[in-house]
């Protein structure tokens, strides 16, 4: 069963729009990643706060391990007490690719 010439023309027309938009998004994302990597390398850590949540990204460069850590801190209620929860995720690529997560609450 073959496509009609009309639907094939529509598919080509959609592709004419999708391909350049996809390529532009790829270039923008790669550019953002490049500047993000340069900032992390230069400072060793990047921090920001969005809607009451604090984010911290830092480089881990030790003798036995290399990777990055991502920390997210936000307020929570625990047993009627105001606490701060910290979710930390580690992405290691040396000595082997691994991901590890830790969560802790600070109520004091």
C-alpha positions in Angstrom: 0.0 0.0 0.0 1.6 3.3 -1.1 1.0 6.8 0.1 -1.0 9.2 -2.0 1.0 12.0 -3.7 -0.9 14.5 -1.6 0.1 12.9 1.8 3.7 12.5 0.7 3.8 16.2 -0.2 2.4 17.1 3.3 5.0 14.9 4.9 7.8 16.6 3.0 6.4 20.0 3.9 6.3 19.1 7.6 9.9 17.8 7.4 11.0 21.1 5.8 9.8 22.8 9.1 10.8 20.1 11.6 14.4 19.6 10.5 15.6 23.2 10.8 13.8 23.7 14.1 15.3 20.5 15.5 18.7 21.5 14.3 18.4 24.9 15.9 17.3 23.4 19.2 20.3 21.1 19.1 22.7 23.9 18.5 21.2 26.0 21.3 21.3 23.1 23.8 24.9 22.3 22.9 25.8 26.0 23.3 24.1 26.1 26.7 25.9 22.9 27.8 29.2 24.4 26.6 28.8 27.5 28.7 27.5 25.5 31.6 30.6 23.3 31.5 32.9 26.3 31.3 31.2 27.9 34.3 31.5 24.7 36.3 35.1 24.2 35.4 36.1 27.8 36.2 34.3 28.1 39.5 34.1 24.5 40.7 30.5 25.0 41.7 27.3 26.6 40.4 24.3 27.6 42.6 20.9 29.0 42.0 17.5 29.4 43.8 14.3 28.7 42.0 10.8 29.0 43.7 12.2 28.4 47.2 14.4 25.5 46.2 18.2 25.9 46.3 20.3 24.0 43.7 24.0 23.4 43.9 26.1 21.7 41.3 29.8 21.0 41.9 32.6 19.1 40.4 34.1 16.1 42.2 37.8 15.6 41.3 39.5 13.3 43.7 42.2 10.8 43.3 39.9 7.8 43.1 36.7 9.4 41.8 35.6 12.0 39.2 32.1 13.3 38.6 29.6 15.9 39.6 27.2 16.3 42.5 23.8 17.9 42.4 22.1 19.0 45.6 18.5 20.2 45.9 17.4 21.8 49.2 13.8 22.7 50.0 11.6 23.3 53.1 9.4 20.5 54.5 7.2 19.9 57.5 8.2 16.9 59.7 6.3 16.1 62.9 5.0 19.7 63.0 8.5 21.1 62.7 9.9 23.2 59.9 12.8 21.3 58.3 15.1 21.5 55.3 15.4 18.5 53.1 18.6 17.9 51.1 18.5 15.5 48.1 22.0 14.9 46.8 22.7 12.9 43.6 26.2 12.0 42.6 27.1 11.2 39.0 30.5 9.4 38.8 32.3 8.5 35.6 35.6 7.3 37.2 36.5 4.6 38.1 33.2 3.4 36.7 29.9 5.0 35.6 27.6 5.1 38.6 24.8 7.2 40.2 24.2 7.4 43.9 21.5 9.4 45.8 21.3 10.5 49.5 18.5 12.3 51.3 18.7 14.0 54.6 16.5 16.3 56.8 17.9 19.1 58.9 15.4 20.0 61.6 17.7 21.9 64.0 
